[in-house]
Amino acid sequence: MKKFLIVGNWKMNLNVHEASLLVKRLNDKIPVHKDIDVVLAPSMLTLQPISTEIDRRKFKLAAQNAYFKDEGAFTGEVSFTMIKDIVDYVLVGHSERRIYFNESLETIRDKVQAAVRNGIKPILCVGENHHEKTAGETKRVIHDQLTTALSNLTAEDVENVVIAYEPVWAISGFGGTRPAKPDEIESAHKWIRQIISELYGEDLSKEITVIYGASVDSEFAGSILSIDGVDGLLPGSASLNYQKFAGIVEATYKFLHKEKK
C-alpha cells in the first residue's frame, strides 16, 4: 500500500542548536505512523548531526539540494554521493532554486538523474508562476518541467520519484494573494498523472506519489488531502513550528483512518 508523505522543508533556517531542539520536540510530539512517511529536510549544515538524533522509526531525512556531479573541483558544492548514506530523499527543482538560483530544466534533469543514480528518491517540484497561470500556460509549463526532468529515466527509475506540485502564484513568499482552490489542485494533479501515464503507462501513473506544497498549514491540511490525487504535503514555514508540523501529521493520520472506516 502506498504511504502518504509529509515533507517538512526547513529552508535556510535554524543553526545546529536550534535544529537539535526542534528535532527533540518533534521526537516527543509525533508518534510512529506506519501509513505515513514523515520526512524532515533541514539545511545541509545540520543534516549530519540531525541524522544521529532523529527517531528513525518516525522520521526520514531529505536534503534540500545537491550537485549533480559525483565529485571534482566544484568549490562549495555537496554531491549526492556524499549524502546518500544519510538521506532517503532530496528536493529537486524547488521554485526557490528555479527562481533565485536560475536552475534550468536541464540542470534539474541532471539532478534527478544523479539522485536516482545514487539511490536517493528525488522529490521533483513542478508548478507555474503567476504570469504563466494568467496566460493559461499551466499545462504547458508542467509538461515541459516533467518531461525534461524525467527524460532518460526508465519506469523502474520513476517508481522512486515523488512529484510535488507547488503553484508559485499561491506561495505567500512570492506574493501569492490567495491559496489554490481545490479544483485547481485536483486539475494539476490529474494532469501530472496523465503525463506520467503517457510516458510510462497507466499503472505507474496511479502508483506514483504526487504531493502538494504551496503555503501549506495545519489549518487546512485535511481539506487538501481530501482532494482526489493528493498523496501528501510539502509544508515550508509551518514545519519550523513543531506544533503546526505535528498538526499536519495528525491531520494526515485522521484523514487516512477516516477513509479506512
PyMOL commands that set and color helices and strands:
alter all, ss='L'
color gray80, all
select helices_A, chain A and resi 16-29+44-51+80-83+95-100+105-117+130-134+138-149+155-158+168-170+172-174+182-200+202-207+218-225+237-240+242-260
alter helices_A, ss='H'
color red, helices_A
select strands_A, chain A and resi 4-9+36-41+59-63+89-92+121-126+162-165+209-212+232-233
alter strands_A, ss='S'
color yellow, strands_A
deselect
rebuild
show_as cartoon
